[in-house]
Amino acid sequence: MSSLKKILATIFLAVLTLATPATAAGLWEPATITRISVNSVGVAFLELDPGAPNTGYAKAACSNNGLWEVAFDASTPAGQAMLSLALSAHLAKKPVRVVGSGTCSANAGVEGIFYLDILPD
């Protein structure tokens, strides 16, 4: 094996070793927000309609709550924007797309939100 091939093989193995595995994250589309709750520390929770498909994506491994599909920190500017959008969609009964973060950082046992958007009718 030439020295160039050895170097390339070593670099390839190093990159492969450093690569982190993909984190599973939920995707609900289209979904209807059926319930919204905010706790005393500013974490917001969304319950999505039971018929909302988790289309080809697995929920985060940490997500084991039977009621709430997703949660996020509503005390941050980004969280306040998401809460406003969720309330608007809920009140207007508009379908949404919810993409999970793959982690349960806002509340143990409930997947976080990567993004939320209102879908056209």
C-alpha positions as CSV (number, residue, x, y, z in Angstrom):
1,M,0.0,0.0,0.0
2,S,1.4,3.4,-1.0
3,S,2.0,6.0,1.7
4,L,-0.7,8.2,0.2
5,K,-3.2,5.4,0.5
6,K,-2.1,4.8,4.1
7,I,-2.6,8.5,4.9
8,L,-6.0,8.6,3.3
9,A,-7.1,5.4,5.1
10,T,-5.9,6.8,8.4
11,I,-7.8,10.1,7.8
12,F,-10.9,8.2,6.8
13,L,-10.8,6.0,9.9
14,A,-10.2,9.1,12.1
15,V,-13.2,10.9,10.6
16,L,-15.4,7.8,11.0
17,T,-14.4,7.4,14.6
18,L,-15.2,11.0,15.4
19,A,-18.6,11.0,13.7
20,T,-21.5,11.0,16.1
21,P,-24.5,8.8,15.5
22,A,-27.7,10.6,14.3
23,T,-30.2,11.3,17.0
24,A,-33.8,10.1,16.3
25,A,-36.3,13.0,16.3
26,G,-40.0,13.0,15.8
27,L,-41.9,14.6,12.9
28,W,-45.6,15.2,13.1
29,E,-47.2,16.4,9.8
30,P,-49.9,17.4,9.5
31,A,-50.8,17.7,13.1
32,T,-53.4,19.6,15.1
33,I,-52.5,21.0,18.5
34,T,-55.2,19.8,20.9
35,R,-53.8,21.1,24.2
36,I,-51.2,23.6,25.4
37,S,-49.8,23.9,28.9
38,V,-47.1,26.0,30.5
39,N,-45.6,25.1,33.9
40,S,-44.3,27.3,36.7
41,V,-40.8,27.3,35.4
42,G,-41.8,28.4,31.8
43,V,-41.7,25.0,30.0
44,A,-44.5,24.8,27.4
45,F,-46.0,21.4,26.4
46,L,-48.0,20.6,23.3
47,E,-50.4,17.7,22.9
48,L,-51.0,16.8,19.3
49,D,-54.0,15.0,17.8
50,P,-53.7,11.2,18.1
51,G,-54.0,10.8,14.4
52,A,-50.9,12.9,13.6
53,P,-48.5,10.5,11.9
54,N,-44.9,10.4,13.1
55,T,-44.0,10.1,9.4
56,G,-41.0,8.0,9.0
57,Y,-39.2,9.4,12.1
58,A,-38.8,7.8,15.5
59,K,-39.4,9.9,18.6
60,A,-36.3,10.7,20.6
61,A,-35.2,7.8,22.8
62,C,-35.7,9.9,25.9
63,S,-39.3,10.7,25.0
64,N,-41.5,8.4,27.1
65,N,-44.4,10.7,28.3
66,G,-47.8,9.3,27.5
67,L,-49.6,12.7,27.2
68,W,-47.3,15.4,25.8
69,E,-45.6,14.9,22.4
70,V,-43.2,17.9,22.7
71,A,-42.0,20.6,25.1
72,F,-39.9,23.7,24.9
73,D,-38.6,26.6,27.1
74,A,-41.2,29.3,26.7
75,S,-39.1,31.8,28.7
76,T,-36.6,32.5,25.9
77,P,-37.4,34.7,22.9
78,A,-37.4,31.7,20.6
79,G,-39.7,29.8,23.0
80,Q,-42.0,32.8,23.2
81,A,-42.2,32.9,19.4
82,M,-43.0,29.2,19.3
83,L,-45.7,29.6,22.0
84,S,-47.3,32.4,20.1
85,L,-47.3,30.4,16.9
86,A,-48.7,27.3,18.7
87,L,-51.5,29.4,20.3
88,S,-52.4,31.0,16.9
89,A,-52.5,27.6,15.2
90,H,-54.6,26.1,18.1
91,L,-57.1,28.9,18.2
92,A,-57.5,29.0,14.4
93,K,-57.6,25.1,14.2
94,K,-54.8,25.2,11.6
95,P,-52.6,22.2,10.8
96,V,-49.0,22.4,11.9
97,R,-45.7,20.7,11.2
98,V,-43.7,19.8,14.3
99,V,-40.1,18.6,14.1
100,G,-38.6,17.3,17.3
101,S,-35.1,18.1,18.5
102,G,-34.1,14.5,19.3
103,T,-33.4,15.5,22.9
104,C,-35.5,16.1,26.1
105,S,-33.7,19.2,27.3
106,A,-36.7,21.3,28.3
107,N,-38.3,18.5,30.3
108,A,-37.2,15.0,31.0
109,G,-39.4,12.4,29.2
110,V,-40.7,14.9,26.6
111,E,-39.0,15.6,23.3
112,G,-38.0,19.2,22.5
113,I,-39.0,21.1,19.4
114,F,-36.5,21.9,16.6
115,Y,-39.1,23.9,14.7
116,L,-42.8,24.5,14.4
117,D,-44.8,25.9,11.5
118,I,-48.4,26.4,10.4
119,L,-49.3,24.5,7.2
120,P,-51.6,25.9,4.5
121,D,-55.1,24.5,4.4
